Amino acid sequence: MNNEKGFSFVEMILTLSILFLVFGTLLPLANQMMFNLAEKKVALHVAIAKNQAATRIRKGDVSGEIFLENMPYSWHWSEPTLCVRYYFFEELKESCEMY
């Protein structure tokens, strides 16, 4: 209870433990949401790279590299497959589609 001296030690510990419990459960959720956002952002960049690669394939190019937000997205066309290589959390990944 609040008196002229302030809050008691038990009330302070109870309040802090509730705060730790709330933030302890929300941190993994926030981390997962940030990872999902990064995944979707990279998927959008891959789609942009494929779109730009398609316009360059029409001009006769078979490979190239595109930089989006200072990250390289290299693409290669070998009939009928278009592959885009990129880094996601320092791991090399590849997205290929047949056209």
N, C-alpha and C positions, 0 to 999 in steps of 0.2 A: 504494500500500500504506500501511497505517497504521503509523506509527512513533512515536517519542516526541515528535515535533514536530507530528503530525497528518496530514492527508491532503495529497497532492501537488496542485499546480495543475492538472495534466492530469486527475486523478480528479475534481476539483471541477467543471471545465468539462464533462466527460463527464456527470456527474450532473445538472448544470443543463440541459444540452441535452436529455437524456432527459425531464426534468420538463417543459420547455417543449414538447416534442413531444407528450407525453401530454395536457397541458392544452390545447394548441392544437388538437388533434383533438376533444377533448370539449366545448369551448365552443360550436362551431356546433351540435352535437347537442343540448346543453342549451337553446340558444336556440330551436331548432325545436320541442323538446318543450314549452317554455313557450308558444310561439305556438299550438300545437295545443291545449293546455289552455285557453287564453283563448278559442279558437274554440268549443270544446265548451261552455264555461261560458256564452258568449253564446247558443249554440243552445238550451241549457237555459232561459235567461231568456226567449228568444223563445217557447218552448213554454209556459212559465208565463204569459206575457202573452197568448197565444192562448187559453189555458184560461180565464183571468179575463175576457177579452173575450167569450168565448162565453157565460159566465154573465150578463154585462151586456147582451148582445144579446137574450137571452131576456126581459130586463126592458124592452126597447125602445130602448136606446141604440144609436147607429150609429157612434160614435167615442169615443175616450177616450185617456187617458195613464196609464201605470203606471210607478212608479219601483221599480226593483230594484237594490239596492246603489248608490243615488244616481245611477243612470243612467236616463234617460227612455226608455220604449218606448211610442211612440204607435201606436194601432191605428185602423183604419177599416174598416167593414163596408159593402160595396156588393154586394148580392145577385148572385151566390153566392160572392163573393170576400172573404176576410178578409186584410188586409195589415197587417203590423207594420213600422214604421220604427224604426231604432235606429242608434247610432253604434258603429263598431268601428275602433279605432285612428284616431279623428278623421275617419273616412270614413262618410258617410251610406249605409246599406244598407237594403234592404227585402226582406221575406219575405212572399210572397203564396201563399195556398192557396185552392182552390175547394172549397166544401162543398155 
